[in-house]
Amino acid sequence: MPACSSLSPRRVARTGPGLFVVAGLLWGTGGLAGSFLASRTGLPPASVAAYRLLVGGALITSFTRHPAALGSALRAPGAPARLASTGVLMAVYQTAYFAAVQATSVSMATLTTMVAIPVLVTVGSTVLDRRRPTFRSVGSVVTAVCGLVLLLDSPVGADTRRAEGAGLALLAALGFSVLTLQRRTAPPGPERDPTIGLGFLAGGVLLLPAGLASGMQLPLRADAFGAVLFLGLVPTALAYSSYFAGLHRAGAGAGVVAVLLEPLTATLLAVLLGRDRLNGVQILGAALTLFSIGIQQARTRDTCDL
């Protein structure tokens, strides 16, 4: 039996699966926080995304325990290209996601995006690693897709805005999936987090022209500034730091756990806040999605891929 088959709760929290769970739960607050910020300030999607990336990137960079690692990150081989691609992919992902939220709803945009990501990441990992996915991995993805489709529980093509929102959500999923596959080979050590933070800052800077053109002025109110700080700290700085740390330990395939937990968390929060109600079909979808997470966790333990 592998030595790592027995893990204490404290150690699990520090391993890939535990970090992915933390990331997924924190991510689930992002859509509601962004929607709240937009509704209270009138900010367009590009401006909301710019604030999230700028504040989140600054916080991630400030978390660095070794300031000298910032210089090391910039001097590392391929660092400029990695920073630029991270910035572009995050700018595309965040802008498309918040535009999808505006076109449909938080739950619809989040669920549509998360239906696509596990499929794209699994296919991408299979191609890049040149190995077939296990039956358990495929079964987990298929179960997750079925569960998330049931959670959506809405007719396809009901109106133009829904189709537009679905297209934007798929674009967001593509951006995030490419970023995940790219970051799975990030170099180990303390320079990893500075690279992520600087990449987020680059994405925010790329969005500044669009944000300034459409309006980025915040009203001088506590709720507006609090929403920006929350959006940058909780679902961005803390969540992505956990996610990429888990990605380095457990790989892109196991990261599906975080991707699946995000829409469940977002939907649960929407229900608790009275924005959405779940019917019987959607409850079944939530159960299937949770079951798929269990399959992923069991696969990770069995392969000892920590």
HELIX and SHEET records of a PDB file:
HELIX    1   1 ALA A    3  SER A    5  5                                   3    
HELIX    2   2 PRO A    9  ARG A   14  1                                   6    
HELIX    3   3 GLY A   16  TRP A   27  1                                  12    
HELIX    4   4 GLY A   30  THR A   41  1                                  12    
HELIX    5   5 PRO A   45  SER A   62  1                                  18    
HELIX    6   6 ALA A   68  ARG A   75  1                                   8    
HELIX    7   7 ALA A   79  ALA A  103  1                                  25    
HELIX    8   8 VAL A  106  ASP A  129  1                                  24    
HELIX    9   9 PHE A  135  LEU A  152  1                                  18    
HELIX   10  10 THR A  160  ARG A  183  1                                  24    
HELIX   11  11 ARG A  192  SER A  214  1                                  23    
HELIX   12  12 ALA A  222  GLY A  232  1                                  11    
HELIX   13  13 LEU A  233  LEU A  238  3                                   6    
HELIX   14  14 ALA A  239  ALA A  250  1                                  12    
HELIX   15  15 VAL A  256  LEU A  272  1                                  17    
HELIX   16  16 GLY A  280  THR A  303  1                                  24    
END                                                                             
